[in-house]
Amino acid sequence: MAIQEIETSLHGSSTTGFKRSINAGAMGLVLDTIQVTQYTKPEESTVRELTANAVDSQREKEIAIKILSGEAEAKDYFLERDGAKYKDSNWDASYYDLKHLNTSKTNVELEYIEGIGTGYCDKFIVRDHGIGIGGSRLEGYFSIGFSTKRNSKASLGAFGFGAKVALSTRCDYYTTTTVHNGKKFKFNSYAYKIDSLTGKFDLIKKTENEHITFSDGSKIYYEATDEKNYTEIVIPTKRHHRSKYKQAVKAQLLYFHNVTYVTIAEDGYKHQEHFKAEILYNSDKLIVSNNNQFSKPHIVIVKGETEETATGVCYGFVDFQEMEMQQLYGNVGVKCPIRSVIRDDDTGEETLLQEGVEVTASRESVVWSEHTRNFLIKRFQEAVVEATTLIEKELQVTDILDWLGKCSGVKSTMENGGNVVLHQLSKVIDTNAISPTFGVKGIKLGHPETFFRGFRVRYCVSEYDYKKVKTTTKRMDFKRWSDFNADRVYFKATPTSTKTDLYLNNLVGSFITIELMDDEQLRKEYVVNDVISNNLTPGLFTSSMLLRDCILAELKSSKLLKNYDEVVVPDTFSKQVDDEEETEKVAAITGAQRRKALGEVAIHVMVPNSTYMNAYTKGSLRPFTFSQFDESLADVQDFDGEIIYGFLDDTERLMLLGRILNDQCPDRWPPYDSRNSRLDSQNKKFNNDTIRVIRISKQIEKHFKQNDRFKHVSDFFQKVEDHD
């Protein structure tokens, strides 16, 4: 429904008082306020209000045809209410004539005609082929507050102000042409009066035109016509407002399926403007499209129908700050009817007809009241249900593992954008709250740890261990549905086998194992758990175990479930694992043990520091560094040149010596080859055929003292004592 709360103020106390009225001298001021100054966005409001009226007229035509032809009853689309403000809105079959209703044209036509000159030289036109305006409605059309829509369940309007909105653009008047049941009326609407453009006499036919008489005795003349019913409104506008009208159409009407917009340039060229969004998903609550106007959740005011094709007006972004909510993202239109109530004229008591959002009388913006806030919060909660329903449509399978695989796949597409609709919905909902149901036993998808209560579920994945230089397998608690693969689930009852895990990792990649917990494990996990918050109440424990039994039965009947215990590891693979373990044992001995076994010693050769910079930079201030090489002790002792050695605490002395010898020992790098990086071992500055400057451990000094050509670095420095 779209039956709005027409009056928002209470009537007052039960005591007798003075009735409020509008002062006759202030009538012009009131008319200006209602028709002009209440609108802060005149062009936008003109497009919205007049298009909505035209769409309502088209819809009323469709409803009238259904009722008059017997396909529907008036109560399906109209309420029956008494009272002065509702009397013009009740269903009146006499107003319609099937032979005058246009059944071939169903679109509302918007046109913008670019004129030549200045001032109000352009024209914006709204044309519908609906029911037309005639009879008592024509008289009401000229007054403020008249509406035929307050009892309609399928209309966007209700206040009776919108038809005059064109005056808010500050044009002097707008022109209306309407045909109703063979009568054609044409008139100009000014702020304070109406001028009929059809005179008393037809100068061409030289006959007196027919007329209808209003309640005050005034007459309005019309032309007899064979044209079908329609209404056309022409608004003069300024040329520099062209872009405003175009933007108003694009921003507000992108969800109107039966509206067209044509611009006619000054040279007469017609262009069909494409402003409608491609709708990807449309329900009675939400709409997802590929539009470029809105990047965040936005409000779409609808008539209240539950039909998926329901037309709606875009009212801009949801103001999450006003709602005291966290900002949400996602190109999702939130369909909102306008909150509707009936208020008793005597008591002021309200009866809620339709929950929804509240809007200002100008309908330019949403009122961020508690009613609006509560309604939108409910809409976002309902979005979770819709997303769940969409997921369940893709989960029509009977195998539980297949179902779990599809569930994880759908959730994955929500995150990575594979499914555009679900991806946009995922931005406005908590995806963890989505719980599709499997079969008739009420098995709902939840967090893996909750879903598999009573089972020990592990995710097994292979990893390369760089320290051990081998591939290993890692078993982890299964916590993410994104890791689930229905073709790689193994049920196991025997202890874990490293060889089996490695073989399966090599064969299929990552996989999942499921074990049934025994009573002791169950009690420890859920009854006497160290983490008290993980413990289940007796009732929840019992229900969880019943659910576990249901899941177990479904798992056993699954054609995709594999048996871990029946996996046979080939002998060749088993031997390969054994060989790697043996190699690992050999590699596990320390460097000292390996050198001792091979008769080697650790030599730290001093080489120029490639990162050494001067003191004015942020580089290293040490000119040399040390690189370790393992060498045969015999080769070291057979060296024919001179060796200068030191220990770790002699590092500074060795470097000082290097700086002293620097000019005598120029850098000796091999020729540069761009294909290979230079290694420290290739530098011959202090590691050549005649001299070596090295650092060793004190444990092997005894091997160096035996050779006269090997000198400790302290031999090159003299200790000077200062005697007073």
C-alpha positions in Angstrom: 0.0 0.0 0.0 1.0 3.6 -0.3 -1.8 5.2 1.6 0.0 7.9 3.4 -0.4 9.5 6.8 -2.0 12.7 5.4 -2.1 14.6 8.7 0.8 14.4 11.2 -0.4 16.6 14.0 -2.8 15.7 16.8 -6.2 17.3 16.7 -5.9 18.4 20.3 -7.6 17.7 23.6 -11.2 16.6 24.1 -12.2 20.0 25.4 -14.0 22.5 23.1 -11.6 25.0 21.5 -11.3 27.4 18.6 -10.9 25.9 15.2 -7.9 26.9 13.2 -8.3 28.3 9.7 -6.3 30.1 7.0 -6.6 33.9 7.0 -8.1 35.2 3.7 -5.4 37.8 3.5 -2.7 35.2 3.7 -4.1 32.9 1.0 -1.4 34.0 -1.5 1.3 33.3 1.0 0.0 29.8 1.7 -0.3 29.1 -2.0 3.2 30.2 -2.6 4.5 28.0 0.2 2.7 24.9 -1.0 3.3 25.4 -4.7 6.7 27.1 -4.8 8.9 27.6 -1.8 8.4 24.2 -0.1 10.6 22.6 -2.9 14.3 23.1 -2.4 15.1 21.2 -5.6 12.5 22.4 -8.1 13.7 20.7 -11.3 14.3 17.4 -9.5 10.9 17.6 -7.8 9.1 18.5 -11.0 10.5 15.4 -12.8 9.7 13.2 -9.8 6.2 14.4 -9.0 4.8 14.7 -12.5 6.3 11.4 -13.6 4.9 9.7 -10.5 1.5 11.1 -11.3 1.7 9.9 -14.9 2.8 6.5 -13.8 -0.1 6.4 -11.3 -2.5 7.3 -14.1 -1.2 4.5 -16.2 -1.5 2.1 -13.3 -5.0 3.2 -12.5 -6.0 2.6 -16.2 -4.7 -1.0 -15.9 -6.6 -1.5 -12.6 -9.8 0.0 -14.0 -9.7 -2.4 -17.0 -9.3 -5.4 -14.7 -12.2 -4.3 -12.5 -14.5 -3.3 -15.3 -13.8 -6.5 -17.2 -14.4 -8.7 -14.1 -10.8 -9.9 -13.7 -10.6 -8.3 -10.3 -12.7 -6.6 -7.6 -12.4 -3.0 -6.4 -11.5 -4.2 -2.9 -8.3 -5.7 -4.3 -7.0 -2.2 -5.1 -9.0 0.3 -3.1 -10.0 0.8 0.5 -13.4 2.2 1.3 -13.1 5.1 3.8 -15.4 7.9 4.8 -14.3 11.4 5.7 -13.8 14.6 3.8 -10.2 13.9 2.9 -11.0 10.4 1.5 -14.3 10.9 -0.3 -12.6 11.7 -3.6 -10.4 8.6 -3.4 -13.1 5.9 -3.2 -13.6 3.7 -6.3 -16.1 5.2 -8.7 -16.8 3.0 -11.7 -18.7 5.8 -13.5 -15.5 7.7 -14.1 -14.1 5.1 -16.5 -15.2 4.0 -20.0 -13.4 1.0 -21.5 -13.9 2.3 -25.1 -11.9 5.5 -24.3 -9.0 3.8 -22.5 -5.9 3.3 -24.5 -4.8 -0.3 -24.3 -2.0 0.0 -26.9 0.2 2.6 -25.2 1.5 1.8 -21.8 4.6 4.1 -21.5 4.9 7.4 -19.8 6.7 9.7 -22.3 9.1 12.4 -21.1 10.4 15.0 -23.6 12.8 17.8 -23.4 12.7 20.3 -26.3 15.6 22.7 -26.7 14.4 26.1 -27.9 16.2 29.0 -29.5 16.6 32.3 -27.5 16.9 33.2 -23.9 14.7 32.9 -20.8 12.1 30.2 -20.7 12.7 29.0 -24.3 12.9 25.3 -23.6 10.1 22.9 -22.7 9.9 19.8 -20.5 6.9 17.6 -21.3 5.3 14.8 -19.4 2.7 12.7 -21.2 0.8 9.6 -20.1 -1.9 7.6 -21.8 -3.8 6.8 -18.6 -7.3 7.7 -17.5 -7.3 11.4 -18.3 -8.7 14.2 -16.1 -12.4 15.1 -16.3 -15.6 15.5 -14.3 -15.2 16.3 -10.6 -11.5 15.4 -10.8 -10.9 18.3 -13.1 -12.3 20.7 -10.6 -10.3 19.1 -7.9 -7.2 19.3 -10.1 -7.3 23.1 -9.8 -7.4 23.1 -6.0 -4.7 22.5 -3.4 -4.9 19.2 -1.4 -7.2 17.4 -3.7 -6.2 13.7 -4.3 -7.9 10.7 -5.7 -5.2 8.4 -4.4 -5.6 8.3 -0.6 -7.6 5.0 -0.7 -5.5 3.4 -3.5 -3.2 0.6 -2.7 -1.2 1.1 -5.9 -0.4 4.8 -6.2 2.6 6.9 -5.2 0.8 10.1 -4.5 -1.6 11.2 -1.7 -1.0 14.8 -0.6 -2.5 16.6 -3.6 0.4 19.0 -3.9 2.5 17.4 -6.6 0.5 18.4 -9.7 1.4 22.0 -9.0 5.1 21.4 -8.5 6.0 22.9 -11.9 5.4 26.4 -10.5 8.4 25.8 -8.1 10.7 26.3 -11.1 9.5 30.0 -11.1 7.9 29.7 -14.5 4.8 31.9 -14.8 2.5 29.0 -15.8 2.5 25.5 -17.2 0.1 24.1 -19.8 -2.1 21.0 -19.4 -3.9 19.2 -22.2 -6.1 16.2 -21.2 -8.6 14.0 -22.8 -11.3 12.2 -20.7 -14.0 10.0 -22.3 -14.2 12.1 -25.5 -13.7 15.5 -23.9 -10.5 17.5 -24.5 -9.6 20.2 -22.1 -6.7 22.6 -22.3 -5.6 25.3 -19.8 -2.8 27.2 -18.3 -2.2 26.9 -14.6 -0.8 30.1 -12.8 0.0 30.4 -9.1 -3.4 32.0 -8.2 -5.7 31.1 -11.2 -6.4 28.8 -14.1 -7.0 30.1 -17.7 -9.0 27.8 -20.0 -7.5 27.8 -23.5 -10.7 26.4 -25.0 -13.2 29.2 -25.6 -17.0 29.2 -25.6 -17.1 29.1 -29.4 -15.3 27.0 -31.9 -14.3 29.5 -34.5 -13.6 26.9 -37.2 -16.9 24.9 -36.8 -18.7 28.1 -35.9 -20.5 26.3 -33.1 -20.6 26.7 -29.3 -18.3 24.3 -27.5 -19.8 22.0 -24.8 -18.9 22.5 -21.2 -19.0 21.0 -17.7 -20.2 23.0 -14.7 -18.3 23.1 -11.4 -19.8 23.1 -8.0 -19.6 26.9 -7.8 -21.5 27.3 -11.1 -18.4 28.2 -13.2 -18.1 26.6 -16.6 -15.1 25.1 -18.4 -15.4 24.4 -22.1 -14.0 21.4 -24.0 -13.6 20.1 -27.5 -15.3 16.8 -28.5 -12.7 14.3 -29.7 -12.2 10.7 -30.8 -8.8 10.6 -29.2 -8.1 8.0 -26.4 -7.7 9.3 -22.9 -4.3 11.0 -22.1 -2.8 13.9 -20.2 0.1 16.1 -21.3 1.8 18.7 -19.2 4.2 21.3 -20.8 6.5 23.2 -18.5 8.6 26.2 -19.8 12.2 26.0 -18.6 15.5 27.9 -19.1 18.2 26.5 -21.4 20.8 26.4 -18.6 18.6 24.0 -16.7 18.8 21.3 -19.4 21.5 19.3 -17.5 19.4 19.5 -14.3 16.4 17.8 -15.9 18.6 15.2 -17.5 20.3 14.4 -14.2 17.0 14.4 -12.3 15.7 11.7 -14.7 18.8 9.6 -14.4 19.0 9.9 -10.6 15.4 9.3 -9.7 13.7 7.2 -12.5 16.3 4.5 -13.2 13.9 1.8 -11.9 10.8 3.0 -13.8 10.2 0.3 -16.4 7.5 2.1 -18.3 9.1 5.6 -18.8 10.9 6.8 -21.9 12.9 10.1 -22.2 13.6 11.8 -25.5 15.5 15.0 -26.0 15.0 17.2 -29.1 17.9 19.4 -30.0 17.6 22.9 -31.4 18.1 21.5 -34.9 15.3 19.1 -34.5 17.5 16.0 -33.9 15.7 13.5 -31.6 17.7 11.4 -29.2 16.4 8.6 -27.0 18.1 8.9 -23.7 19.1 5.7 -21.9 18.8 6.2 -18.2 17.2 2.9 -16.9 19.4 0.5 -14.9 19.7 -3.1 -15.9 18.0 -4.9 -13.1 19.9 -8.0 -12.0 17.6 -8.9 -9.0 14.2 -7.6 -8.0 12.1 -8.6 -5.1 9.4 -6.9 -3.0 12.1 -5.6 -0.6 15.4 -5.2 -2.5 16.6 -4.4 -6.0 20.2 -4.9 -7.4 21.2 -3.4 -10.7 24.2 -2.3 -12.6 23.5 1.4 -12.3 26.3 4.0 -12.1 24.3 6.5 -10.0 24.5 4.8 -6.6 27.5 3.0 -5.1 26.0 2.5 -1.7 22.6 1.4 -0.3 19.9 3.8 -1.5 16.2 4.2 -0.8 13.6 3.4 -3.5 10.1 4.6 -2.6 7.6 2.1 -3.9 3.8 1.9 -4.1 3.8 -1.0 -1.7 2.9 -3.8 -4.1 4.6 -7.1 -3.7 5.0 -7.6 -7.4 8.6 -7.7 -8.6 7.9 -5.1 -11.3 6.8 -2.5 -8.8 7.9 0.9 -9.8 10.0 3.0 -7.4 11.5 6.4 -7.1 15.1 6.7 -6.0 15.4 8.9 -2.9 19.2 9.0 -2.6 21.6 7.2 -0.2 20.6 5.7 3.1 21.9 8.0 5.8 23.6 5.6 8.2 24.8 8.4 10.4 21.2 9.5 11.0 20.3 5.9 11.7 23.2 5.6 14.1 24.4 2.6 12.2 27.8 1.6 10.7 28.2 2.7 7.1 27.4 -0.1 4.7 28.4 -0.4 1.1 26.9 -2.2 -1.9 24.8 -1.1 -4.9 21.5 -2.2 -3.4 18.2 -0.4 -3.6 16.1 -0.8 -0.5 12.4 -0.7 -1.4 10.4 1.3 1.1 6.7 2.1 1.0 5.6 5.3 2.7 4.4 4.8 6.2 0.6 4.8 6.2 -2.0 5.2 8.9 -5.6 6.0 9.4 -6.4 8.6 12.1 -9.8 9.0 13.6 -11.0 12.5 13.1 -12.6 12.7 16.5 -10.2 10.9 18.8 -7.0 11.2 16.9 -6.4 7.5 17.4 -4.1 5.9 14.7 -4.5 2.6 13.0 -1.4 1.4 11.1 -2.1 0.3 7.5 1.5 0.0 6.2 4.8 0.2 7.9 7.4 2.2 6.0 9.5 5.3 6.0 8.3 8.8 6.5 8.8 11.6 3.9 8.3 15.3 3.9 5.1 16.7 2.4 7.2 17.9 -0.6 8.3 14.3 -0.9 11.8 15.6 -1.6 13.5 13.7 1.2 13.1 11.0 3.8 12.3 12.0 7.4 14.9 10.2 9.6 12.5 9.4 12.3 12.3 6.4 14.6 9.7 4.9 12.3 12.1 5.2 9.3 15.1 3.9 11.3 13.3 0.9 12.6 11.9 0.0 9.2 15.3 0.2 7.4 16.9 -1.9 10.1 14.2 -4.5 9.5 14.9 -4.3 5.8 18.6 -5.1 6.2 17.7 -8.0 8.5 15.3 -9.3 5.8 18.2 -9.0 3.3 19.9 -11.9 5.1 16.8 -14.1 4.6 16.7 -13.1 0.9 20.4 -13.9 0.4 19.8 -17.3 2.1 16.9 -18.0 -0.2 19.0 -17.1 -3.3 21.7 -19.5 -2.1 19.2 -22.3 -1.5 18.0 -22.0 -5.1 21.5 -23.1 -6.1 21.7 -25.9 -3.6 19.0 -28.3 -4.8 21.1 -31.5 -4.3 20.6 -34.6 -2.2 24.2 -35.4 -1.3 25.3 -33.6 1.8 29.0 -33.3 0.7 27.8 -31.9 -2.7 25.6 -29.5 -0.8 28.4 -28.3 1.4 30.6 -27.9 -1.6 28.0 -25.8 -3.3 27.5 -23.7 -0.1 31.2 -22.9 0.2 31.3 -22.2 -3.6 28.4 -19.7 -3.4 29.9 -18.0 -0.4 33.2 -17.7 -2.2 31.5 -16.1 -5.2 29.8 -13.6 -2.8 33.3 -12.5 -1.6 35.1 -12.4 -5.0 32.3 -11.0 -7.1 31.6 -14.2 -9.1 27.9 -13.7 -8.5 27.2 -10.0 -8.8 23.8 -10.1 -7.0 25.2 -12.0 -4.0 28.4 -9.9 -4.0 26.4 -6.7 -3.6 24.1 -8.2 -1.0 27.2 -9.5 0.9 28.2 -5.8 1.5 25.0 -5.0 3.4 24.6 -8.1 5.5 26.6 -10.3 7.8 27.4 -13.3 5.6 28.1 -15.4 8.7 24.4 -15.1 9.4 23.4 -16.9 6.2 22.3 -20.4 7.1 21.0 -22.5 4.2 19.1 -25.7 5.2 19.8 -29.2 3.8 17.0 -31.6 3.2 14.0 -32.0 5.6 16.0 -32.8 8.7 16.8 -29.2 9.5 20.5 -29.4 9.0 21.6 -25.8 8.7 24.9 -24.5 7.5 26.8 -22.7 10.2 30.4 -22.1 11.2 32.4 -25.3 10.6 33.2 -25.8 14.3 29.4 -25.6 15.1 28.3 -27.6 12.1 30.7 -30.5 12.9 30.1 -30.7 16.6 30.8 -34.3 17.7 33.4 -34.8 14.9 37.1 -34.2 14.7 37.6 -32.4 11.4 41.1 -31.6 10.1 42.3 -29.7 7.1 45.5 -31.2 5.6 47.8 -29.3 3.4 51.3 -29.8 2.1 54.1 -27.2 2.9 57.7 -26.9 1.8 60.0 -26.7 4.8 63.0 -24.6 3.7 65.0 -25.5 6.8 64.6 -29.3 6.3 64.6 -28.8 2.5 61.6 -31.1 2.0 57.8 -31.2 1.6 55.9 -31.8 4.8 52.2 -32.1 5.7 50.3 -29.9 8.1 47.1 -30.8 9.9 44.9 -27.9 11.1 41.4 -27.5 12.6 38.9 -27.0 9.8 37.6 -23.5 10.3 36.8 -22.0 6.8 34.3 -23.2 4.3 36.4 -21.7 1.6 38.8 -24.6 2.2 36.1 -27.2 1.6 36.3 -29.4 -1.5 33.5 -32.1 -1.7 35.8 -34.4 -3.8 38.5 -34.5 -1.1 36.8 -35.5 2.1 38.0 -38.7 3.9 36.4 -40.4 6.8 38.9 -42.0 9.2 38.8 -44.3 12.2 42.4 -45.3 12.5 45.4 -43.2 13.7 46.8 -40.6 11.3 49.6 -41.8 9.0 52.2 -39.3 7.9 52.9 -41.3 4.7 49.2 -41.4 3.9 48.9 -37.7 4.4 51.9 -37.0 2.2 50.6 -39.4 -0.5 47.2 -37.8 -0.6 48.7 -34.3 -0.6 50.8 -35.4 -3.6 47.9 -37.1 -5.3 44.9 -34.6 -4.8 46.4 -31.6 -3.0 44.8 -30.4 0.2 42.1 -32.6 1.8 39.8 -32.9 4.8 39.5 -35.8 7.3 36.5 -36.4 9.5 36.6 -38.6 12.6 33.8 -39.4 15.0 34.6 -38.4 18.6 34.3 -41.1 21.3 32.5 -40.4 24.6 35.7 -39.4 26.4 36.6 -36.9 23.7 33.0 -35.5 23.6 33.0 -35.0 27.4 36.4 -33.2 27.3 35.4 -31.1 24.3 32.0 -30.0 25.3 31.4 -30.7 29.0 34.6 -30.2 31.0 36.4 -28.0 28.5 39.0 -25.7 29.9 37.4 -22.8 28.1 34.1 -22.6 30.1 32.3 -20.6 27.3 32.8 -23.6 25.0 30.9 -25.9 27.3 27.3 -26.8 26.3 24.3 -26.9 28.5 22.8 -30.4 28.9 19.9 -29.6 26.5 22.2 -28.1 23.9 24.6 -31.0 24.2 21.8 -33.5 23.6 20.4 -31.6 20.6 24.0 -31.2 19.2 24.6 -34.9 19.4 21.2 -35.7 17.7 22.2 -33.3 14.9 25.6 -35.0 14.7 23.9 -38.4 14.2 21.8 -36.9 11.4 25.0 -35.6 9.7 26.8 -38.9 10.2 23.9 -40.8 8.5 24.0 -38.3 5.6 27.8 -38.6 5.4 27.7 -42.4 5.2 25.1 -42.3 2.4 27.2 -39.8 0.4 28.7 -41.1 -2.8 31.5 -38.5 -2.6 32.9 -39.6 0.9 36.1 -41.5 0.7 37.7 -43.8 3.3 41.0 -42.7 4.7 41.8 -46.1 6.1 41.5 -47.8 2.7 44.1 -45.5 1.1 47.1 -47.7 -0.1 50.4 -45.9 -0.3 52.5 -47.3 -3.2 55.8 -48.9 -2.3 57.8 -46.5 -4.5 56.3 -43.5 -2.7 56.8 -45.1 0.7 60.5 -45.7 -0.2 60.9 -42.1 -1.4 59.6 -40.9 2.0 62.0 -43.2 3.9 64.9 -42.0 1.8 64.1 -38.3 2.4 63.9 -39.0 6.2 67.3 -40.7 6.1 68.7 -37.7 4.2 67.1 -35.4 6.7 68.9 -37.3 9.6 72.2 -36.8 7.9 71.5 -33.1 7.2 70.4 -32.6 10.8 74.0 -32.9 12.2 75.7 -29.7 13.2 78.2 -27.9 11.1 80.9 -28.6 13.6 80.1 -32.3 13.5 80.2 -32.3 9.7 83.6 -30.5 9.6 85.0 -32.8 12.2 83.9 -35.8 10.1 85.4 -34.3 6.9 88.6 -32.9 8.5 87.6 -29.3 7.8 87.8 -26.0 9.8 85.7 -22.8 9.6 87.6 -19.9 8.0 86.1 -16.4 8.1 87.8 -14.4 5.2 87.9 -10.6 5.4 86.4 -9.0 2.2 85.5 -5.4 1.3 82.1 -4.4 2.5 79.9 -3.6 -0.6 77.6 -1.5 1.5 80.4 0.6 3.0 79.7 4.3 2.6 81.3 7.5 3.9 80.3 9.1 7.1 78.0 11.5 5.4 75.6 8.7 4.3 73.4 6.3 6.1 75.4 3.3 4.9 77.6 0.9 6.9 80.6 2.6 8.5 82.6 -0.7 8.5 84.8 -1.0 5.5 85.1 -4.8 5.7 83.0 -7.8 6.5 83.7 -11.5 7.1 82.4 -14.5 5.1 82.7 -18.1 6.3 84.1 -20.9 4.2 84.7 -24.5 5.3 88.2 -25.6 4.2 90.3 -28.7 4.6 92.8 -28.2 7.5 95.5 -29.8 5.4 94.9 -27.2 2.6 95.2 -24.4 5.1 98.5 -25.7 6.6 100.0 -26.2 3.1 99.4 -22.5 2.1 102.8 -21.1 0.9 101.9 -17.4 1.5 101.4 -15.4 4.7 98.3 -15.7 6.9 97.3 -13.1 9.4 94.6 -14.4 11.7 92.6 -13.2 14.7 89.6 -14.1 16.8 86.2 -12.6 17.2 87.4 -10.0 19.7 90.2 -9.1 17.3 87.7 -7.9 14.6 88.5 -4.2 15.0 92.3 -4.9 14.8 91.8 -7.0 11.6 89.8 -4.2 10.0 92.4 -1.6 11.0 95.1 -3.7 9.4 93.0 -4.0 6.3 92.8 -0.3 6.0 96.5 0.0 6.4 97.1 -2.6 3.8 94.4 -1.3 1.6 96.6 0.4 -1.1 99.0 -2.5 -1.1 96.2 -5.0 -1.7 94.0 -3.6 -4.5 90.5 -5.1 -5.1 90.7 -8.2 -7.3 87.2 -9.1 -8.5 86.9 -11.4 -11.5 85.5 -9.9 -14.8 81.9 -8.9 -14.3 79.3 -11.2 -15.8 75.7 -9.9 -15.7 74.4 -13.5 -15.8 76.0 -14.4 -12.4 76.3 -12.4 -9.2 79.7 -12.0 -7.6 80.3 -14.0 -4.5 82.5 -13.0 -1.6 84.7 -16.1 -2.2 85.6 -14.6 -5.6 87.2 -11.5 -4.1 91.1 -11.9 -3.8 91.9 -8.7 -2.0 92.9 -10.4 1.3 92.5 -14.0 0.1 95.1 -14.6 -2.7 98.2 -16.6 -3.3 100.5 -14.4 -1.1 98.4 -13.2 1.8 95.2 -14.1 3.6 93.5 -12.1 6.4 91.1 -14.4 8.3 89.3 -14.8 11.5 89.2 -18.2 13.3 88.0 -19.7 16.5 90.4 -20.1 19.4 89.8 -23.8 19.5 91.9 -24.3 16.3 94.6 -21.8 17.0 97.0 -24.6 17.9 97.1 -25.6 14.2 98.3 -22.1 13.2 100.9 -21.5 15.9 103.0 -24.4 14.4 103.7 -22.4 11.2 106.1 -19.4 11.3 104.3 -17.8 8.3 101.0 -17.6 10.2 100.9 -14.6 12.5 98.3 -13.3 15.0 97.2 -9.8 14.2 98.5 -8.5 17.5 102.0 -9.1 16.2 101.5 -6.1 13.9 100.7 -3.7 16.7 102.9 -2.4 19.6 101.4 -1.6 23.0 102.7 1.8 24.1 102.6 2.6 27.8 102.4 6.2 28.9 105.0 6.9 31.7 104.6 10.2 33.5 
